[in-house]
Amino acid sequence: MNRRFGEAPRSDQTYRIRPGIYAILPLGDDLLLTFQGGMHQELQLPGGGIDPGEHPIAALHREVYEETGWRIAAPRRLGVYRRFTFMPEYDLWAEKICHIYLARPLRQIAPAPEPDHMPVLLPRHIAADRIASVGDRHFVRNF
């Protein structure tokens, strides 16, 4: 099965599978990330959940736009991993199936429309240490 990062699943907890898609977005020597404020206060790869019936690539374009205001091109799959976590915004214990893609940021066409999200550019070597998700950090270091 997929590589797993983060906490081991709890035997006393039921998890709902939640597929998601995330993008590594190199821009020169930097990476385009999103800072999620609110209850999270963390740097993340832009991305999120794939809606039921939604094509994964359409979800990637939608999520990157919602969290950064940027359009992207040429997505290429790098891999996938699992992580088990509680998602407080949904009151949900989830087995997240995280699909990681590399894509080219084209241009920002609007401020990030999703509340509590803001695009951030960081040098790649700094981003690899500051992204909140251990699995995402692994892919950033190895892309």
BELQUI-V410477 format. One record per backbone hydrogen bond with DSSP energy under -1.0 kcal/mol. CO is the residue of the C=O (numbers start at 1). NH is the residue of the N-H. E is the energy in kcal/mol with one decimal. If there is no record, write none. Layout:
# BELQUI-V410477
CO/NH/E
CO/NH/E
This chain:
# BELQUI-V410477
3/82/-2.7
10/13/-1.4
16/95/-2.0
18/97/-1.7
19/50/-2.4
20/99/-2.5
21/48/-2.0
22/101/-2.6
24/103/-2.2
25/32/-2.8
27/30/-1.9
29/124/-2.1
30/27/-2.9
31/122/-1.9
33/120/-2.2
34/44/-2.7
35/118/-1.2
36/42/-2.0
37/40/-1.6
42/36/-2.8
43/132/-2.7
44/34/-2.5
46/23/-2.5
48/21/-2.6
51/54/-2.4
55/59/-2.3
56/60/-2.3
57/61/-2.3
58/62/-2.5
59/63/-3.1
60/64/-2.5
61/65/-2.1
62/66/-2.9
63/67/-2.2
64/68/-1.6
65/69/-2.2
66/114/-2.7
69/109/-2.9
69/110/-1.1
71/106/-3.0
73/104/-3.0
76/102/-2.9
79/100/-3.0
81/98/-3.2
82/5/-2.3
83/96/-2.9
85/94/-3.3
87/90/-1.5
87/92/-1.6
92/87/-3.7
93/16/-2.5
94/85/-2.5
95/18/-2.4
96/83/-1.8
97/20/-2.9
98/81/-1.8
99/22/-2.8
100/78/-3.1
100/79/-1.5
101/24/-3.1
102/76/-2.8
104/73/-2.1
107/71/-2.3
114/117/-1.3
116/37/-3.4
118/35/-3.0
120/33/-3.3
122/31/-2.8
123/127/-2.8
124/128/-2.3
126/129/-1.3
126/130/-1.2
127/131/-1.8
133/137/-2.4
134/138/-2.1
135/139/-1.9
136/140/-2.3
137/141/-2.5
138/142/-1.4
